[in-house]
Structure formats: C-alpha cells, structure tokens
Amino acid sequence: MVEESLFRGVIGFLDKIGLYDVILPFLLVFTIMFAILEKTKVLGIEKIDNKDYTKKNLNAMVAFCTAFLVIASTQLVAVV
C-alpha cells in the first residue's frame, strides 16, 4: 500500500513541475525537428578534411527555437 501511494506522489510531483505539459512535448518536438534537419541537410554542410559534416549547432538552434514556439502555444501542446 505504501509503494502505491509513493508512486502516485511521484507522478503527482512530475505533473506539478510540468513534465507532461512542457518538458515532454519540448523534447519530442526538438528531437524530431533536429533529426529532420540532420537527415535532410537543409541548412548546409561543412567540409573538413574532405568529409561532409552537417551544421549541428545551426540545426540545434533551429530545432530549439521551433520546439520553444510549439510549447508557447497551448493549442499545439494539446494536439501533441
């Protein structure tokens, strides 16, 4: 009985800090957006020692901003 109460307390705490409304949708959108940008190489590549590398910093910043804009809209978070 104590374990069930403890588990409910942990879930309630995670809900209070916004895990389900803010953190998880942010991580989901960021990860998907970053993966798409890395795969498509839409923001360009860098050549270092005759090898092509994606611009990870630029891809990460675009994915971060996109994810931030998504969680700023409560309607989009509700869809996710």
C-alpha positions in Angstrom: 0.0 0.0 0.0 2.8 2.4 0.8 4.5 1.8 -2.6 1.3 2.7 -4.5 1.0 5.9 -2.5 4.6 6.8 -3.1 4.2 6.1 -6.9 1.2 8.3 -7.0 3.1 11.0 -5.2 5.9 10.9 -7.7 3.5 11.1 -10.6 1.7 14.0 -9.0 5.0 15.8 -8.4 6.1 15.3 -12.0 2.7 16.7 -13.1 3.1 19.7 -10.8 6.5 20.7 -12.3 5.1 20.5 -15.8 6.7 17.3 -17.1 3.7 16.3 -19.2 2.7 19.8 -20.4 6.1 21.4 -21.1 9.2 19.1 -20.9 8.0 16.1 -22.8 6.4 18.0 -25.7 9.5 20.2 -25.9 11.8 17.2 -26.1 9.6 15.4 -28.6 9.4 18.4 -31.0 13.1 19.2 -30.5 14.2 15.6 -31.2 12.1 15.2 -34.3 13.0 18.6 -35.7 16.7 18.1 -35.1 16.6 14.6 -36.8 14.8 16.0 -39.8 17.3 18.8 -40.2 20.3 16.5 -39.8 18.9 14.0 -42.3 17.9 16.4 -45.0 21.0 18.7 -44.5 18.7 21.6 -45.5 20.8 24.2 -43.6 24.1 23.2 -45.3 27.2 21.1 -44.7 30.8 21.8 -43.8 33.8 20.1 -45.5 36.5 19.2 -43.1 39.4 17.0 -44.5 37.3 16.0 -47.5 34.4 14.8 -45.3 30.9 16.3 -45.2 29.5 17.3 -41.8 26.2 18.8 -41.1 26.0 22.1 -39.2 24.9 20.7 -35.9 25.0 24.0 -34.0 22.7 25.6 -36.5 20.4 22.6 -36.7 20.2 22.5 -32.9 19.3 26.2 -32.6 16.6 26.0 -35.2 15.2 22.9 -33.5 15.3 24.6 -30.1 13.5 27.7 -31.3 10.9 25.6 -33.1 10.3 23.5 -30.0 10.1 26.6 -27.9 7.5 28.2 -30.2 5.5 25.0 -30.1 5.3 24.8 -26.3 4.5 28.5 -26.2 1.2 27.7 -28.0 -1.1 25.8 -25.6 -3.2 24.6 -28.6 -0.3 22.9 -30.2 0.7 21.3 -26.9 -2.8 19.9 -26.6 -2.5 18.4 -30.1 0.8 16.8 -29.2 
